[in-house]
Amino acid sequence: MSLPPLSRLFQAMDATWTPKAIHKVGPWLVREDPGGGQRVAATTATREVNAAEIALAETAMRDLGQTCLFSLTPTDAALDKMLQDRGYEVVDPVLMIAAEISEMALPDSKPLDAIPCALPLALQAEFWAHNGIGPGRLDVMARTSGPKAYLFSRHKDRPAGAAFVAVDDTIAMLHALCIDPNNRRQNLAARTMAGAAIWAAENGANTLAVATTRENLPAQALFTSLKMSVVGKYHYRRKTENT
């Protein structure tokens, strides 16, 4: 079995980290979300576009009250150059990382390492908020349909980590992985990933994927240790309204 192409993983991203709405505007998919972060608010092209069509996307995003933000893969080189020429800056280059679950090098996962919850616990939401994942992102998780789990980790009877995992057909995507800094030498991140992989396989997935910024070297080291590999890259271009 081969890993899904990047285009399919992007579909799984929308399905497992779901915007409030996706508007089809000409050649664009304009994502609408009031507070869930860049992944659910970035516009993407469905084909090659011209300068006039870029203006169409800009108008649509401004009409939604959103910053003009595009998500681009290496296949969008021409669009990337046009946006650069229009004053858009690159923000947050991202790596898409994935593996076949059956091929992952997973440590033993204890029951308290990744407790699957149908709804976020109050302690879990508080833990996420302390790590910069607030109500807007919880709203994203809540609107995601299909199999999903709010994973909560405990260590020495204290909250130690949290993550969100959801399945789109045979692809599971992990989001919002946070581990308490005081527990980062306990291998808890890897054990939480193992719990996520087990849950995903039990819910029909054969692939586990995650997106992380290129600057997040500790996360990349974690995923590499689990025999996950980079399967694609993308980045955002953002334009401040005074440029």
PyMOL commands that set and color helices and strands:
alter all, ss='L'
color gray80, all
select helices_A, chain A and resi 6-16+38-40+51-63+74-85+101-103+111-113+122-130+135-143+181-183+188-202+217-225
alter helices_A, ss='H'
color red, helices_A
select strands_A, chain A and resi 21-25+28-32+44-45+68-72+89-100+115-117+148-155+158-168+171-179+207-213+229-239
alter strands_A, ss='S'
color yellow, strands_A
deselect
rebuild
show_as cartoon
